[in-house]
């Protein structure tokens, strides 16, 4: 992954009316690696903070447990969850839920303040 959005990422941002906001590949996401075999795949983008790009990604049901997420450099997300990569240029406040034949994309202003 690079610091620039792909044409597919730009098209998704345009389709949903989001500012195109790619992140440097050395920033981290919070990703629940042990859940990525479950559906749906969900991702939400909080504010950029420290060395994170704001994305939190999980499969199946969310868990509030403190060890639910593991830090992972954005550059490695395609290796673990390629399905979500086209959506990773959506701006802070956006959320994504994906499953076969299902795509739900939304904006949640509350994510801007978390």
ZAKEBA-229138 format. One line per 4 residues: their letters; for each residue z, x, y of N, C-alpha, C, CB. Coordinates in Angstrom, 3 decimals, m for minus. Atoms other than C-alpha are relative to their C-alpha. Glycine has a CB too. Example, Ala and Ser with C-alpha at 12.3 -4.5 7.8 and 13.67 -1.06 7.14 Angstrom:
# residues 2
as = 0.000:0.890:m1.190:7.800:12.300:m4.500:0.000:0.900:1.200:1.246:m0.992:0.027  m0.060:m0.820:m1.190:7.140:13.670:m1.060:0.730:m0.770:1.090:m1.415:0.414:0.462 $
END
This chain:
# residues 114
xxxx = 0.000:0.849:m1.179:0.000:0.000:0.000:0.000:0.887:1.231:1.218:m0.962:0.004  0.059:m0.775:m1.234:m0.728:1.180:3.511:0.715:m0.749:1.113:m1.463:0.292:0.396  m0.664:0.573:m1.166:0.692:0.495:6.942:m0.883:m1.031:0.702:0.388:1.102:0.976  0.904:0.990:m0.579:m2.266:m1.782:7.687:m0.201:m1.140:m0.989:m1.360:0.642:0.380 $
xxxx = 0.213:1.171:0.850:m2.941:m5.259:6.381:m1.378:0.056:m0.649:0.152:m1.298:0.816  1.294:0.120:0.673:m5.689:m5.812:3.845:m0.730:m1.219:0.564:0.178:m0.121:m1.556  0.757:1.167:m0.462:m8.457:m8.303:4.573:0.563:m1.277:m0.626:m1.504:0.152:m0.346  m0.594:1.167:0.646:m6.835:m10.674:2.055:1.311:m0.402:0.694:0.253:0.288:m1.495 $
xxxx = m1.238:0.291:m0.720:m3.464:m10.392:3.833:m0.288:m0.601:1.377:0.840:1.274:0.147  0.359:0.543:m1.320:m5.104:m11.001:7.217:m0.505:m1.434:m0.124:m1.073:0.882:0.677  0.516:1.358:0.205:m6.896:m14.077:5.847:1.148:m0.983:m0.270:m1.010:m0.021:m1.174  m1.149:0.878:0.276:m3.615:m15.522:4.524:0.783:m0.254:1.278:0.924:0.619:m1.079 $
xxxx = m0.698:0.187:m1.276:m1.901:m14.930:7.874:m0.765:m0.961:0.902:0.196:1.349:0.711  0.812:0.891:m0.828:m4.776:m16.622:9.671:0.065:m1.436:m0.511:m1.455:0.480:0.035  m0.021:1.343:0.594:m4.768:m19.576:7.254:1.285:m0.744:0.338:m0.160:0.090:m1.516  m1.277:0.659:m0.251:m1.092:m20.268:7.922:0.489:0.146:1.438:1.034:0.547:m0.931 $
xxxx = m0.366:m0.131:m1.405:m0.970:m19.267:11.590:1.100:1.012:0.267:0.421:m1.316:0.522  m1.007:m1.049:m0.181:1.244:m16.205:11.183:m0.610:1.202:0.704:0.598:0.423:m1.356  0.391:m1.292:m0.532:1.056:m13.055:13.219:m0.101:0.952:m1.189:1.022:0.521:1.087  0.160:m0.988:1.072:m0.215:m10.264:10.947:1.035:1.103:0.224:m1.467:0.591:m0.032 $
xxxx = m1.116:m0.935:m0.160:2.850:m8.059:10.359:0.172:0.847:m1.257:1.305:m0.761:0.313  m0.171:m0.881:1.155:2.300:m5.355:7.746:1.180:0.937:0.231:m1.290:0.811:m0.270  m1.119:m0.930:m0.081:5.095:m2.905:7.000:m0.399:1.346:m0.574:1.225:m0.555:m0.738  0.252:m1.311:0.604:5.051:0.816:6.327:0.454:0.004:m1.457:0.722:1.115:0.793 $
xxxx = m0.324:0.015:1.428:5.077:1.443:2.566:1.303:0.714:m0.349:m1.117:0.624:m0.768  m1.257:m0.694:0.281:8.173:3.636:2.872:1.224:m0.867:0.304:0.071:1.287:0.807  m1.115:0.910:m0.208:10.310:0.679:3.987:0.322:m0.694:m1.313:m0.321:m1.034:1.108  m0.452:0.605:1.252:12.270:m1.201:1.339:0.008:m1.520:0.055:1.380:0.498:m0.344 $
xxxx = m0.190:1.433:0.205:12.313:m4.748:0.024:1.251:m0.157:m0.856:m1.265:m0.674:m0.682  m1.022:0.361:0.975:15.154:m6.458:m1.786:m0.727:m0.785:m1.081:1.191:m0.838:0.651  0.755:0.649:1.065:13.741:m7.438:m5.169:0.878:m0.156:m1.236:m1.275:0.803:m0.336  m0.781:0.279:1.206:15.416:m9.047:m8.160:m0.870:0.334:m1.208:0.483:m1.500:m0.043 $
xxxx = 0.918:m0.497:1.040:13.601:m6.952:m10.757:0.161:m0.720:m1.328:0.211:1.479:m0.211  m0.222:0.623:1.308:15.205:m8.615:m13.777:m0.479:m1.451:m0.067:1.466:0.056:m0.345  0.427:1.407:m0.021:13.894:m12.045:m12.683:m1.499:m0.181:0.119:0.664:m0.712:1.131  1.427:0.124:m0.313:10.228:m11.281:m12.113:m0.831:m0.575:m1.138:m0.548:1.338:0.375 $
xxxx = 0.703:0.649:1.109:9.286:m12.684:m15.529:0.178:m1.514:0.039:0.496:0.548:m1.338  m0.243:1.441:m0.145:10.421:m16.151:m14.351:m0.837:m0.568:1.140:1.501:m0.279:0.250  0.750:0.682:m1.053:8.578:m18.696:m12.240:0.872:m1.080:0.623:m1.311:m0.612:m0.558  1.003:m0.577:m0.887:8.185:m19.534:m9.496:0.456:1.347:0.555:m0.307:m0.961:1.144 $
xxxx = m0.311:m1.207:m0.759:8.000:m16.228:m7.661:0.214:m0.458:1.434:m1.151:1.098:m0.111  m0.331:0.393:m1.366:9.673:m16.681:m4.291:0.261:1.258:0.820:1.237:m0.952:0.029  m0.264:m1.101:m0.923:9.782:m14.364:m1.289:0.256:m0.593:1.380:m1.193:1.020:0.033  m0.275:0.397:m1.386:11.282:m14.805:2.164:0.131:1.266:0.832:1.300:m0.882:0.105 $
xxxx = m0.049:m1.177:m0.873:11.055:m12.473:5.138:1.010:m0.201:1.116:m1.386:0.294:0.591  m1.011:m0.055:m1.050:14.119:m11.809:7.245:m0.426:1.052:1.024:1.415:0.328:m0.591  0.283:m1.029:m1.012:14.248:m9.503:10.274:m0.031:1.388:m0.647:1.063:m0.040:1.134  0.011:m1.412:0.381:13.419:m5.827:9.856:1.360:0.573:0.396:m1.194:0.792:0.691 $
xxxx = m1.305:m0.584:m0.288:16.691:m3.948:9.624:0.116:1.345:m0.697:1.141:m0.945:m0.443  m0.151:m1.358:0.528:17.343:m0.232:9.159:m1.268:0.425:m0.723:1.214:0.088:m0.949  1.177:m0.479:0.744:14.992:0.947:6.390:m0.611:m1.092:m0.871:0.378:1.194:m0.872  0.592:1.105:0.755:13.993:m2.523:5.140:m1.085:m0.675:0.826:1.078:m1.025:m0.411 $
xxxx = 1.065:0.736:m0.684:10.912:m4.563:5.957:0.330:m1.488:0.124:m1.323:0.179:m0.743  m0.436:1.380:m0.121:12.799:m7.849:5.630:m0.321:m0.893:m1.183:m0.593:m0.580:1.193  0.378:0.833:1.136:11.232:m9.146:2.410:1.055:0.030:m1.107:m1.342:0.453:m0.553  m0.849:0.164:1.173:13.412:m10.474:m0.425:m0.809:m0.805:m1.008:1.374:m0.711:0.354 $
xxxx = 0.900:0.553:1.013:11.588:m11.315:m3.658:0.781:m0.237:m1.293:m1.211:0.952:m0.253  m0.635:0.293:1.285:12.791:m13.028:m6.847:m0.841:m0.995:m0.787:1.425:m0.547:0.207  0.642:0.979:0.862:11.599:m15.090:m9.785:1.020:m1.015:m0.479:m0.679:0.684:m1.191  m0.897:1.045:0.501:13.076:m18.376:m10.999:1.001:m0.430:1.044:0.731:0.478:m1.234 $
xxxx = m1.055:0.481:m0.888:16.358:m19.507:m9.502:0.637:1.150:0.778:1.067:m0.747:m0.801  m0.701:m0.954:m0.855:18.024:m17.686:m6.616:1.451:0.141:m0.458:m0.062:m0.444:1.481  m1.417:m0.228:0.290:21.452:m16.152:m7.164:0.659:0.659:1.208:0.177:0.883:m1.274  m0.715:m0.635:m1.113:24.000:m15.315:m4.463:0.787:1.244:m0.423:0.944:m0.999:0.633 $
xxxx = m0.761:m1.157:0.487:25.469:m12.523:m6.629:m0.393:1.259:0.786:m0.242:0.214:m1.524  0.286:m1.183:m0.818:25.752:m9.229:m4.703:m0.957:0.998:m0.658:1.283:0.699:0.325  0.903:m0.933:0.675:23.791:m7.301:m7.356:m1.321:m0.654:m0.422:0.688:0.586:m1.217  1.231:0.720:0.345:20.942:m9.844:m7.554:m1.239:0.828:0.360:m0.045:m1.365:0.723 $
xxxx = 1.146:m0.785:m0.475:18.563:m7.641:m5.526:0.219:1.488:m0.218:m0.259:m0.274:1.481  0.001:m1.446:0.018:17.678:m4.004:m5.965:m0.934:0.467:1.114:m0.441:0.557:m1.399  0.911:m0.519:m1.017:16.123:m1.886:m3.187:m1.208:0.658:m0.672:0.728:1.012:0.926  1.233:m0.575:0.531:12.522:m0.884:m3.820:m0.926:0.263:1.174:m0.675:m0.947:m1.057 $
xxxx = 0.965:m0.269:m1.069:10.031:0.821:m1.547:m1.178:m0.960:m0.127:m0.490:1.477:m0.049  1.120:0.937:m0.060:7.283:m1.543:m0.486:m1.214:0.530:m0.764:m0.378:m0.277:1.457  1.149:m0.605:0.686:4.730:0.895:m1.911:m0.014:m0.303:m1.505:0.006:1.508:0.216  m0.084:0.244:1.439:5.974:0.037:m5.442:m0.067:m1.480:m0.376:1.271:0.587:m0.533 $
xxxx = 0.042:1.440:0.296:5.867:m3.763:m5.133:m1.232:m0.379:m0.826:0.016:m0.805:1.302  1.153:0.373:0.832:2.287:m3.974:m6.522:0.193:0.303:m1.490:m1.229:0.719:0.494  m0.254:m0.342:1.401:3.539:m2.340:m9.733:0.887:m1.037:m0.686:0.649:1.378:m0.094  m0.978:0.932:0.566:6.273:m4.955:m10.240:m0.347:m1.466:0.217:1.344:0.273:0.585 $
xxxx = 0.276:1.397:m0.334:4.986:m8.113:m8.563:m1.310:m0.107:0.789:1.171:m0.608:0.813  1.278:0.014:m0.722:1.272:m7.954:m7.695:m0.349:m1.368:0.586:m1.107:0.442:m0.921  0.294:1.351:m0.472:1.149:m11.736:m7.217:0.407:m0.208:1.456:0.703:m1.016:m0.875  m0.525:0.224:m1.337:3.124:m11.497:m3.967:m0.678:0.868:1.069:1.479:0.258:0.004 $
xxxx = 0.563:m0.977:m0.937:1.209:m8.598:m2.370:m0.897:m0.626:1.068:m0.785:1.033:m0.763  0.857:0.566:m1.049:m1.414:m10.747:m0.570:0.768:m0.694:1.140:m0.952:m0.985:m0.621  m0.797:0.741:m0.978:1.413:m12.482:1.336:0.912:0.898:0.827:0.828:m1.043:m0.703  m0.996:m0.882:m0.601:3.359:m9.427:2.474:m0.270:0.402:1.450:0.107:1.220:m0.815 $
xxxx = 0.211:m0.243:m1.435:1.821:m9.286:5.972:0.427:m1.206:0.833:m1.476:0.331:0.277  m0.545:1.128:m0.758:3.298:m12.684:6.903:1.184:0.500:0.822:0.431:m1.173:m0.950  m1.034:m0.463:m0.927:5.709:m12.289:9.817:1.389:m0.460:m0.415:m0.300:m0.490:1.402  m1.386:0.414:0.186:9.477:m12.625:9.882:0.099:m1.516:0.144:0.934:0.712:1.017 $
xxxx = m0.191:1.453:m0.030:10.534:m16.199:9.158:m0.834:m0.756:m1.016:m0.315:m0.514:1.357  0.874:0.668:0.964:7.901:m16.944:6.530:0.559:0.101:m1.412:m1.404:0.600:0.050  m0.386:0.032:1.394:8.516:m17.864:2.920:m1.186:m0.376:m0.864:1.150:m0.973:m0.217  1.089:0.194:0.950:6.293:m18.018:m0.147:0.599:m0.398:m1.345:m0.874:1.289:m0.132 $
xxxx = m0.372:0.345:1.376:6.654:m19.741:m3.516:m1.297:m0.153:m0.783:0.879:m1.324:m0.063  1.242:m0.043:0.776:4.010:m19.110:m6.176:0.265:m0.228:m1.483:m0.707:1.341:0.203  0.044:0.197:1.448:3.326:m20.250:m9.718:m1.461:m0.304:m0.334:0.983:m1.172:m0.482  1.390:0.319:0.335:0.085:m20.821:m11.654:m0.404:m1.367:0.556:m0.201:0.029:m1.524 $
xxxx = 0.498:1.240:m0.591:m1.876:m23.434:m9.709:0.866:m0.556:1.113:m0.139:m1.025:m1.053  m0.931:0.486:m1.022:0.886:m23.694:m7.073:0.223:1.077:1.051:1.347:m0.422:m0.634  m0.262:m0.882:m1.125:1.254:m22.132:m3.628:0.679:m0.818:1.081:m1.313:0.663:0.529  m0.715:0.648:m1.094:3.843:m23.203:m1.061:0.375:1.084:0.991:1.269:m0.780:m0.508 $
xxxx = m0.269:m0.964:m1.052:4.016:m21.292:2.218:0.646:m0.766:1.141:m1.309:0.745:0.464  m0.688:0.706:m1.070:6.445:m22.238:4.988:0.580:0.983:1.006:1.105:m0.891:m0.569  m0.695:m0.763:m1.030:8.033:m21.035:8.190:1.384:m0.602:0.168:m0.789:m0.005:1.353  m1.385:0.438:m0.156:11.829:m21.232:8.548:0.614:0.814:1.126:0.817:0.163:m1.334 $
xxxx = m0.543:m0.690:m1.168:13.174:m20.361:11.976:1.366:0.619:m0.279:0.105:m0.961:1.166  m1.327:m0.539:0.335:16.634:m19.772:10.454:m0.109:1.443:m0.516:0.693:m0.895:m1.061  0.172:m1.365:0.510:15.245:m16.615:8.796:m0.092:1.016:1.121:m1.239:0.086:m0.867  0.098:m0.905:m1.131:14.728:m15.134:12.254:1.376:0.500:0.431:m0.697:m0.688:1.165 $
xx = m1.356:m0.289:m0.473:18.486:m15.059:12.764:0.909:0.541:m1.081:0.610:m1.234:0.580  m0.826:m0.503:1.113:19.705:m13.765:9.386:m0.168:1.491:m0.135:m0.367:m0.695:m1.325 $
END
